[in-house]
Amino acid sequence: MNAALDAAIASAAPPGAIVMLDAATWRSLAAGDPGLGFRGLFVSGGRVHALFTNGSAPLLLATDLIANAYPSIAAGFPQAAWFERLAFDQTGAVAEGATDHRPAIAQGAAGTDSAWPRFIETAGEGGYQIGAGPVAGRIASPVHRRFSLGRFSMDGTRILRLEHRLGYAHRGIGGLMRGKSPRVAARFAARIAGDATVAHAVAFARAAEAASDAAAPPRAVALRTIMIAIERMTADLAALAAAVAAAGDARFATLLGQAREQCAVALGDAFGHRLMMDIVVPGGLALDLRGDGVAALLAAVDRAVLVVRAFAWGRVRRDLGPAAAIAQARARAIRALAASVRADLAAVPEGIIAAALPAGTGTALGEAESARGMVYHWIDLLDGQIRDCIAIDPSARLLPVLEGAVVGLDPRAAAVLIACYGLSVGAIDG
């Protein structure tokens, strides 16, 4: 890291505030830095912004576009390549020096596939490709996966490459939110990812509150924490169930699915919605916790822990292969989250659940944790109306990680790993 970038990072206050860089300092990011964790990139207001974590604190760096272009940073942070492609599709801003120019979400024009990224041909004798999706026989994510495979005499078939063709789930949510008040736009934030509706709603609400110089009441803050924890539990249960089913253990997959369903029913009793959708709003909550639903909620949480603890994790390591470490991390998270939910429910303060949001002007970053990682929302307000809003789901930066992780696996092990990752295609497409 050079001295100019060091000085710019040191000046970041408060966390999440935009730190402007000149073109030369921005260009230095292409060299990479192990101390910075890349989280996302977007273009707004004539600037390109890159979101990192510096330690645990968010760091938002930006530089002005020149002739609607900016230097690519994908050489130093490979996960930025997807975001640079997405920014071009959405705004036309060019990442100069980028090596990946494939469309991200651009649909084919006039019924052709001319706008779609071309798949890389399989090299070598005996290599072949298999496509999966975007239409599947069951309820599945609208994405086309192209597996390049090779046959090896000793090890059987192994995956040489995995590529994703996205855009089928693009809804233009950012465009739908512009020109609206944060309270109205909150409904769109809650629909970015069904398994992380609370995380996205809370991240958006926190961004709107910070940009408006407002705060949610203590009771709302406490209940948001509980809602996030339970949502993470249900998402972990769903991912585990899918992974175990892909590994061939229908019995345990059913038990995990039943535990998740019991949580969803209890959430409906406690919060009025199985996914807790549209409950979190800027300024607090739209609905309070129903006292008569707390007992069912605690019973569902305890049931989830029992199911996870009862399973023979030694067998999971054998059956899930490379996905076993992720599965065990999800199981540990379920147990830890259950304990925090029980403790937090006992300590929820009394009081109001919402406060009026003033018509503020400013920009701010909000964050909340999902089962996949931290969700971020950046908002630009003018007199209480949204000029721009950007959502960053961890699925987008984990997608290339998944593509690399399946290389060398057999198709069955790859299916288990894909299920265990539990990425949201809709959250990537936006």
NORZINOR-V419609 format. One record per run of one state. SS is the DSSP state (hx for helix, st for strand, lp for the rest). FROM is the first residue (numbers start at 1). LEN is the number of residues. If there is no record, write none. Layout:
# NORZINOR-V419609
ss->SS from->FROM len->LEN
ss->SS from->FROM len->LEN
This chain:
# NORZINOR-V419609
ss->lp from->1 len->2
ss->hx from->3 len->8
ss->lp from->11 len->7
ss->st from->18 len->3
ss->lp from->21 len->2
ss->hx from->23 len->9
ss->lp from->32 len->4
ss->st from->36 len->9
ss->lp from->45 len->2
ss->st from->47 len->8
ss->lp from->55 len->2
ss->st from->57 len->8
ss->lp from->65 len->4
ss->st from->69 len->3
ss->lp from->72 len->8
ss->hx from->80 len->12
ss->lp from->92 len->2
ss->st from->94 len->3
ss->lp from->97 len->31
ss->st from->128 len->5
ss->lp from->133 len->11
ss->st from->144 len->9
ss->lp from->153 len->3
ss->st from->156 len->10
ss->lp from->166 len->7
ss->hx from->173 len->5
ss->lp from->178 len->3
ss->st from->181 len->1
ss->hx from->182 len->8
ss->lp from->190 len->4
ss->hx from->194 len->18
ss->lp from->212 len->6
ss->hx from->218 len->29
ss->lp from->247 len->3
ss->hx from->250 len->22
ss->lp from->272 len->8
ss->st from->280 len->2
ss->lp from->282 len->2
ss->st from->284 len->2
ss->lp from->286 len->5
ss->hx from->291 len->20
ss->lp from->311 len->2
ss->hx from->313 len->33
ss->lp from->346 len->8
ss->st from->354 len->1
ss->lp from->355 len->7
ss->st from->362 len->9
ss->lp from->371 len->2
ss->st from->373 len->10
ss->lp from->383 len->2
ss->st from->385 len->8
ss->lp from->393 len->1
ss->hx from->394 len->12
ss->lp from->406 len->5
ss->hx from->411 len->11
ss->lp from->422 len->3
ss->hx from->425 len->5
ss->lp from->430 len->1
